[in-house]
């Protein structure tokens, strides 16, 4: 836990007053998850990812998604070398530990889909040859929810591969003043020191996997996810991948609370961030202004009531 706190505190030197967002990103890191950060420009999305990459000793690539970015830019490609008479592989940006995809919804659907295999299986297949990416591997993508011109909505299959969809939000008044003090002369990101190695992360991940989960907790997780499929407020409920994501996130959250076992509160806390982007609201819910998070809270409450006697 000391190493986790070191990473969080190091990132807080850049992200003022955003500890919860930082913790969610660390949870994703410890569970082989990926993060989609959706927010307006200027709130620190890119700075947040840069702070994580500089806090850890690992390779970091960044790509600005535009309509002309091709799938081969992500996965790499093979080309003929006339000097050797052989085809050689040229790496794409996904061959790294941390991949930042700026404004991912500006890329074409084909380019977006090129990320599916590497996000799920940590490997890239080009011309029939499969190559593993470094470990740990994490995609941190950003998108602007305000602008719609020139954007392509992320397909549900790709949304489902993000552990969290986060919003950083505007800082408080005191927080914004602190930003002026820290960033007024020079960006502190330039001098940020690394506090952990990729080996540290791999070791922490193994500890998270050892966190105990009772059968009753698993029943609670399944009940929450099943409830998202049994309400007329939703046209598409969370998939089994959502159940597994909630389980992993709950274990990591428990670990970060200095526990080696999961309690119901861990599941309730994680469900609010793990599941909302995995459901599609019905047209009536959209008209009424109901948010996905409100529905997840409702489904969690129902599941907790049905299993409360167990706990």
Secondary structure, 3 states (H helix, E strand, C coil): CHHHHHHHHHHCCCCCCCHHHHHHHHHHHHCCCCEEEECCCCCCHHHHHHHHHHHEECCEEEEECCCCCCHHHHHCEEEEECCCCEEEEECCCCCCCEEEEECHHHCCHHHHHCCHHHHHHCEEEECCEEEECCCCCEEEEEECCCCCCCCCCCCHHHHCCCCEEECCCCCCHHHHHHHHHHHCCCCHHHHCCCCEEHHHHHHHHHHHHCCECCHHHHHHHHHHHHHHHCCCCEEECCCHHHHHHHHHHHHHHHHHCCCCECCHHHHHHHHHHHCHHHCEECHHHHHHCCCHHHHHHHHHHHHHHHHCCCC
